[in-house]
Amino acid sequence: MGDGCRIILSLIVPPVGVFLQVGFGGAFFLNIVLTLLGYFPGLIHAIYIIGRNQD
């Protein structure tokens, strides 16, 4: 799945995009907490996780 699809899914539900990028882990659970605290912190975190370069 491409980054564009993950970002579109993140616009709807940010933890889904993070899950598709990194699976279950610290970033996923952090994104759930951020999304519960407010939609925009979770969205910004999701776009950061998806957009960063993972070699």
Stockholm file with secondary structure:
# STOCKHOLM 1.0

chainA/1-55         MGDGCRIILSLIVPPVGVFLQVGFGGAFFLNIVLTLLGYFPGLIHAIYIIGRNQD
#=GR chainA/1-55 SS CCHHHHHHHHHHCHHHHHHHHHCSSHHHHHHHHHHHHCHHHHHHHHHHHHHSCCC
#=GC SS_cons        CCHHHHHHHHHHCHHHHHHHHHCSSHHHHHHHHHHHHCHHHHHHHHHHHHHSCCC
//
